[in-house]
Amino acid sequence: MKSIEALLQKIMQAYELPGMAVGIMEGGEVTYRQHFGVSNITTGAGLTHESVFQLGSLSKVFVATAIMQLAEQGKIALDEKLVTYLPYLKTTDTRYGRITIRQILSHTSGIPDVRNFEWNKPQYDDGAARRYIDTLEHLPLLDEPGVLYHYSNRAYNVLADVIHVCSGMLFETYMRRHFFEPLEMPHSTFIVTDVPERLLVSPHTLAKNFVSKVRKVYPYNRIHAPSSTLYSNVPDMMHWMKANLDNGVWKDKTLLQEDNYRRLMQPEVETEQDTYMCLAWKLVKRDGHTMAVSLGGEPGFRAFMILLPEKKTGVFVCINSDNFSAEQVAIPVLLMKLGYEVDPPKTPIHLPLGRTLMQSGFDAAVQAYHYLKKEAPGAYDFQDTHLIALGFKLLYRARKCQDAQKIFRLCVMDYPDSWEAWYGLGESQSWADETEGAISSYQRALELNPSYDKAVQALRKLMEFKNA
């Protein structure tokens, strides 16, 4: 590809994205900022630079920085027990009493992830964070605190009440006063009703016919604010990026002292080879570069920020579709900026495959899959992630359990080391009441990735049902 603009236009076309916004910083200065497509595919309303996206788990890096601010002020100690700050936390699992703030920030607390965000039952009131603490009472931990990495939105949600208790401010108020106001981020908030309707971007997903449509339910629930409900846009997030590339400083304002800021980026646990969980940020080492990444993905949206501190360079991408990871956009952009040759994007195989399956059945879809893999390998992306996406679309959206199971079987045949594919196969078997097969598939997923939280919870639930 010859230019960033050409690459992004090709990505929009190949991935069939409704809309996307991108910001690039090089040497500490914004060098590119652009938006593509529409805010709402039904109305045709266009995107602008002010358009506000839901950024999902990018919320967490703000929360970790807030906790570090309070630590700097002596109001929180990272290695202090959670119950020190929330003495009213009552649980039947006594191990909760050993969880530290650091373990929550590094996803090693053992608190299970959220299974149902209840986006269709949003809470809006100021008491949401305190009530959330009570939901932990009968929830057992996945492991002893500090033993294994288990990504947990639920654990981060607890920090809203911690910040409230330690700062004397509601979580959302603290974030506004200590981040959005000093960083001059006027369109950023953790409360969706703060966003003017004309700026709020619509979430999109794939319909049953594998064409994009607007999602009926908007992803907001105040109980998930720390883990998942950051709303912002490219101009605002470039201010955040600049503050991070400058070690916690924005213009004449200091978010954190430099040594404390650097503590956010210190590896806590290795999650896979050369990839480390820090305090909310992930650190990735590739080809002599050390990169800090944060990604978000809620229904209808995807977001990704990647920083290359050594070059004061970063890329931020947000998409109003849950069909593709924004990482698939940001990484090629960064590589191009680093001087690497980047191939044109390929159409993900689950788009043509899904349409063929819905129109002509599974056998025709598999025939098309093998034909395209042999005759057109350069035109389509055959990664396991796309087959997995197809399987879950068939299972959860189209309610085609048998077809979903066949897709997952095809995936584990071609990608036997894909734990997500084995988990998907287990899910489809569980839906079909094939208990023994599901248990075997979940176990295989955990053999490949012992910290894969979804499989841990699914297997535990199924074993409890079997032994009841």
Secondary structure, 3 states (H helix, E strand, C coil): CCCHHHHHHHHHHHHCCCEEEEEEEECCEEEEEEEEEECCCCCCCECCCCCEEECECCHHHHHHHHHHHHHHCCCCCCCCEHHHHCCCCCCCCHHHHHCEHHHHHCCCCCCCCCCCCCCCCCCCCCCHHHHHHHCCCCCCCCCCCCCCCCCCHHHHHHHHHHHHHHHCCCHHHHHHHHHHCCCCCCCCECCHHHCCCCCECCCEEECCCCCEEECCCCCCCHHHHHHHECEECHHHHHHHHHHHHCCCEECCEECCCHHHHHHHCCCCEEEECCEEECCCCEEEEECCEEEEEEEEEECCEEEEEEEEHHHCEEEEEEECCCCCCCHHHHHHHHHHHCCCCCCCCCEECHHHHHHHHHHHCHHHHHHHHHHHHHHCCCCEECCHHHHHHHHHHHHHHCCCHHHHHHHHHHHHHHCCCCHHHHHHHHHHHHHCCCHHHHHHHHHHHHHHCCCCHHHHHHHHHHHHHHHC
